[in-house]
Every structure is written in C-alpha cells, then in structure tokens.
Amino acid sequence: MNGVERIRRPHVLFGYDGTQENDAALRWAVEEARLRDLDLVVCHCWHWPYARGHEDPDAETIMKRAGEHLLARGVRRARELGAPGTVRRRLTRGPANEALLRASGTAELIVIGPDDWPGAGATAVELPARAERPVIVVPGGRERPGKVVAGTDGTASCEPVLGFAFEEAALRGWDLHVVHGCWEPGAVSEAELALFNDRELLEKTRTAELEASVAPWRERHPEIGMTVSLLLARPGEALGEAAEDAGLLVLGDRGSGPGRLGATSSEMLRQASCPVAIVPGRRSRN
C-alpha cells in the first residue's frame, strides 16, 4: 500500500515510529477511526539521510525491509487496541513532514506522536503548519479528563476551530470550554489599539465578538455542555491554564505567512501536556 491511488477511502492517517511514546498517539488514532467510522492508515516514513550520489541500494533495501516489519507490528498493535473496519499500512520514503503531507491527500485528519522521529526535524510544528487537514499531536502519558478546550479570537477565521472542537466534543460526549485570551495588542489593527487603553471597553467589545462567534455553534449543538471564557491575558497564558485539565486542546494554524504556524499554537505544541489539534483555515481539499 505504497501508492496514494490505493487509499481512496476517507481515513485517519497515523504516523507510526514504533516507539513506546508513540503508543498513546496510536490509541488516539484508533479511537478517532472508531468514533468517525473511518478506516485507519498506519504510515511509516523511512529516509535515506545521505546526499544524492551516495546511495547504497543494499542498505536502502535493508532499511525498507525494516520499515515493512515495523509497519506490520504497528498494524497488529492497532488491531489489539480495537481498530474498527480496515487497517491499512503505508510505507513511504522521505523526511516525515514531506512523506506525511504526500500521504494525507484523502485523509480526514492526521495523528502523530511526540516529535521524536529519527530525522524528522520539528515534525510536530512543521506538519500542522503545512497540512490541509487537522493534525492532532498526542504526547505520551496517561489519558486526560474528558473536556475539549478551544482557543479562539472571536473572528470568522476561527470557525474551523470551533467546528472541529464541537465535533470532537459531540463524538466523545465531552464538555467544551471556549477560551479567548484577548490581551494581544501586537496582533490588532492600528484602529483597535485604543481599546488597550480602556480595559472595560476592551472586555465589553471582545465579549460581544466572542458570543456572536459561538452562538451559531451553540444552537447546532445544544446537547454539549459549553462554557465561554474571555480573559484579559495573553492567548498563551489563557490557554495554558485552561489546558491543564483538558483532554484535548483545539487551535488554529494562523501564522505570519504560508507554511508558518502561529506563535500561540507553536507555544502550546511545545508546552501542553494534553493532545493538541491544529485545524487549518479554509483551504481547498484535493
């Protein structure tokens, strides 16, 4: 199952490296596939680390065979964890970021573990910045309490974040906490800078924006227990505190340019001890 053309059905794509730390992420990927009634594709990326012209066909064959054995073990483990439906394997060549991006064409979402793949680079930060599907980064360790925390700034650009957060909360039967840390003077237009001289006006303005942004989602999902918090704090500070008792933190990918993740999302990926989902903005699907 190395070709993209062989995996057309919607699925959860999981980046497998065979480490013990990766097992928590595999559990999450299996659960996503079960809850969403999707196939699971277990993907392993192998990478020849030397420059062009220094190939060794025999060594590459051994690396590829080792990758195939590792994948077979990953598929067995996924089935042990109760993976529903079809579990496919995919062995692909290249650095982890590039390989997973190529493999994600028909995926509904991507799940990866901690950033410890050999030769992967900063996969946990770079992949979510470039992917056109939600990417969930799952650290090792124990499962967390059942609550989804979503970070928003009250603008329309956060609609995909709220949509994914409500979906996860509905699928898992969890409560949802929407958080807006609004003390971000460096991210507003010049016309809005005056708000930061009047904390009462800032709070009133941002609260109205936040409530307007969540109202449609609240109406669509009245079954979800939801709280909304506006805090006069930096987004990273507000979200860091909220994520301490979260089972999942959902954020957007807003950065300062193409392929760049926003500062708050990057900070949370480095610091949060719960799974973090990075949801892309409105991008075209293949």
SULQUIUR-V622810 format. One record per backbone hydrogen bond with DSSP energy under -0.5 kcal/mol. CO is the residue of the C=O (numbers start at 0). NH is the residue of the N-H. E is the energy in kcal/mol with one decimal. If there is no record, write none. Layout:
((CO | NH | E) (CO | NH | E))
//
This chain:
((2 | 5 | -1.4) (3 | 6 | -1.9) (9 | 38 | -1.1) (10 | 12 | -0.5) (10 | 107 | -3.2) (10 | 108 | -0.9) (11 | 13 | -0.5) (11 | 40 | -2.9) (12 | 110 | -2.8) (13 | 15 | -0.8) (13 | 42 | -3.3) (18 | 21 | -0.6) (19 | 22 | -1.4) (21 | 25 | -1.9) (22 | 26 | -2.4) (23 | 27 | -1.8) (24 | 28 | -2.5) (25 | 29 | -2.6) (26 | 30 | -2.2) (27 | 31 | -2.6) (28 | 32 | -2.3) (29 | 33 | -2.1) (30 | 34 | -2.9) (31 | 35 | -2.3) (32 | 36 | -0.7) (32 | 37 | -2.3) (33 | 36 | -0.7) (38 | 11 | -2.5) (39 | 41 | -0.6) (39 | 87 | -3.0) (40 | 13 | -3.0) (40 | 42 | -0.7) (41 | 89 | -2.5) (42 | 15 | -3.4) (43 | 45 | -0.5) (43 | 91 | -2.4) (45 | 93 | -2.6) (46 | 48 | -0.7) (50 | 53 | -1.8) (55 | 59 | -2.8) (56 | 60 | -2.2) (57 | 61 | -1.9) (58 | 62 | -2.3) (59 | 63 | -2.6) (60 | 64 | -2.4) (61 | 65 | -2.4) (62 | 66 | -2.1) (63 | 67 | -2.0) (64 | 68 | -2.2) (65 | 69 | -2.3) (66 | 70 | -2.4) (67 | 71 | -2.2) (68 | 72 | -1.9) (69 | 73 | -2.1) (70 | 74 | -2.6) (71 | 75 | -2.0) (72 | 76 | -2.4) (73 | 77 | -2.4) (74 | 78 | -2.0) (75 | 79 | -2.2) (76 | 80 | -1.8) (77 | 82 | -2.0) (78 | 81 | -1.4) (85 | 39 | -2.3) (85 | 87 | -0.6) (87 | 41 | -3.2) (89 | 43 | -2.4) (89 | 91 | -0.6) (91 | 45 | -2.1) (94 | 98 | -2.7) (95 | 99 | -2.8) (96 | 100 | -2.1) (97 | 101 | -2.2) (98 | 102 | -1.9) (99 | 103 | -0.8) (100 | 103 | -0.8) (101 | 104 | -0.7) (103 | 106 | -1.0) (105 | 10 | -0.7) (107 | 133 | -0.6) (108 | 12 | -2.5) (109 | 135 | -3.0) (110 | 14 | -2.3) (111 | 137 | -2.6) (113 | 115 | -2.3) (116 | 119 | -2.1) (120 | 122 | -2.0) (121 | 124 | -1.2) (121 | 125 | -3.1) (122 | 126 | -2.2) (124 | 128 | -1.0) (125 | 129 | -0.9) (126 | 129 | -1.1) (126 | 130 | -2.2) (128 | 258 | -0.5) (133 | 109 | -2.7) (134 | 136 | -0.6) (134 | 277 | -3.0) (135 | 111 | -2.4) (135 | 137 | -0.6) (136 | 138 | -0.6) (136 | 275 | -2.3) (144 | 146 | -1.7) (145 | 174 | -1.1) (146 | 246 | -3.1) (146 | 247 | -1.4) (147 | 176 | -2.9) (148 | 249 | -3.1) (149 | 178 | -3.1) (154 | 157 | -1.7) (155 | 158 | -1.9) (157 | 161 | -2.3) (158 | 162 | -2.8) (159 | 163 | -2.3) (160 | 164 | -2.6) (161 | 165 | -2.8) (162 | 166 | -2.0) (163 | 167 | -2.6) (164 | 168 | -2.4) (165 | 169 | -2.6) (166 | 170 | -2.7) (167 | 171 | -2.3) (168 | 172 | -1.4) (168 | 173 | -1.8) (174 | 147 | -2.7) (175 | 177 | -0.5) (175 | 226 | -2.2) (176 | 149 | -2.4) (176 | 178 | -0.5) (177 | 228 | -2.9) (178 | 151 | -2.4) (179 | 181 | -0.9) (179 | 230 | -2.6) (181 | 183 | -1.9) (183 | 186 | -2.1) (184 | 187 | -1.0) (188 | 191 | -1.2) (188 | 192 | -0.6) (189 | 192 | -0.9) (191 | 194 | -1.7) (192 | 195 | -1.6) (193 | 196 | -1.8) (194 | 197 | -1.5) (194 | 201 | -0.5) (197 | 201 | -2.6) (198 | 202 | -2.6) (199 | 203 | -2.2) (200 | 204 | -2.8) (201 | 205 | -2.6) (202 | 206 | -2.1) (203 | 207 | -1.8) (204 | 208 | -1.9) (205 | 209 | -2.6) (206 | 210 | -2.7) (207 | 211 | -2.0) (208 | 212 | -1.8) (209 | 213 | -1.8) (210 | 214 | -1.6) (211 | 215 | -0.6) (213 | 217 | -2.5) (214 | 218 | -2.0) (215 | 219 | -1.7) (216 | 220 | -1.8) (218 | 221 | -0.6) (220 | 223 | -1.5) (223 | 225 | -0.7) (224 | 175 | -2.9) (226 | 177 | -2.7) (228 | 179 | -2.5) (228 | 230 | -0.5) (230 | 181 | -2.2) (230 | 232 | -2.1) (232 | 182 | -2.0) (233 | 237 | -2.6) (234 | 238 | -2.7) (235 | 239 | -2.2) (236 | 240 | -1.9) (237 | 241 | -1.9) (238 | 242 | -2.5) (240 | 243 | -1.0) (241 | 244 | -0.8) (242 | 245 | -1.5) (246 | 274 | -0.6) (247 | 148 | -2.9) (248 | 276 | -3.3) (249 | 150 | -2.7) (250 | 278 | -2.9) (256 | 259 | -1.7) (261 | 265 | -2.4) (262 | 266 | -2.3) (263 | 267 | -2.4) (264 | 268 | -2.2) (265 | 269 | -1.5) (266 | 270 | -1.8) (267 | 271 | -2.8) (274 | 248 | -2.4) (275 | 136 | -3.0) (275 | 277 | -0.5) (276 | 250 | -3.0) (276 | 278 | -0.6) (277 | 134 | -2.2) (277 | 279 | -0.5) (278 | 252 | -0.8) (280 | 282 | -1.3))
//
